[in-house]
Amino acid sequence: MKAFVFPGQGSQYPGMGKDLAAEYPVAAKVFEEADDVLGFALSRLCFEGPQDQLILTENTQPALLATSVAALRVLEDRGVSFDYVAGHSLGEYSALVASGSLEFADALRLVRRRGQFMQDAVPVGVGAMAAIIGLELDVVERLAAEAAQGQVVSAANQNSPGQVVVAGHSEAVDRLCRLAQDNGARRALKLPVSAPFHSPLMKPAEQRMRPLLEETDFRELTVPLVNNCDAEIVRSGSVARQGLIQQIASMVRWTDSVQVMTEAGVNTFVEVGAGKVLSGLIRRISPEANLVNIEKPLQVEDYVRS
């Protein structure tokens, strides 16, 4: 069985999607639609940058979505089918487009606002994120409780065994990094991000996104989703919508999600869109899985022929 998985923030780079759009009219059409829906040249930002504009959260999120959907449409056009979908954080929107639950135009408008709301939720410099390498989730959660000291710090991404990303108030994240290193972490590295995503500090963004998501049409899924917030198999549009509301301020349960798909019989994971971040994580979660990346025409053709 095969799962299509979709990357989230951090996979972006200037030039993404350019070769696909040049080679495949169906991909070019996706970027044209994105430009029309958002009212600015998102395609140029994807294809050319500049980097300092591409990394702004409100731009990054629709740019990654468009690149993933462009690659998805190429695969669909070539007759490639799939049995499950999942996405890391922002990537869950791409996954719901792939499942037939969410219209691409609606997803674009939603993630543009999501990026704005998440950036606005916490003033720049107040929050932070860090990657803790070499400790398991239960240890990180125990240390986070010790590090909080009246502030917020918690696990934000359960990325793979021995890799947990934490988020919260900057000072609390610093305390947690020191505690992690004192307790045997191989690395405790602050990340170059502008807000403490997937932490309780994102509640204002959740509250602002809720009415937008509730007024958006979510159809029943034609392909099941394994969602971020619960790592559960979802087939209902209303449950998928609630998951998108909840994931903003909740931990991304990526390790659990991959394990759920593996237990359901998935043995091939196709990372659809920019970069190879998810493939690297899945390799550590499920070493026996077959991994495929689709972001360039040659990769498409090689995969279709295989």
Secondary structure, DSSP 8 states (H G I E B T S, - for coil): -EEEEE--TT---TTTTHHHHHH-HHHHHHHHHHHHHHTS-HHHHHHH--HHHHTSHHHHHHHHHHHHHHHHHHHHHTT---SEEEESTTHHHHHHHHTTSS-HHHHHHHHHHHHHHHHHHS-TTTEEEEEEES--HHHHHHHHHHHHTTS-EEEEEEEETTEEEEEEEHHHHHHHHHHHHHTT-SEEEE---SS-TTSGGGHHHHHHHHHHHHTS-----SS-EE-TTT--EE--HHHHHHHHHHHTTS-B-HHHHHHHHHHTT--EEEEESS-SHHHHHHHHH-TTSEEEEESSHHHHHHHHH-
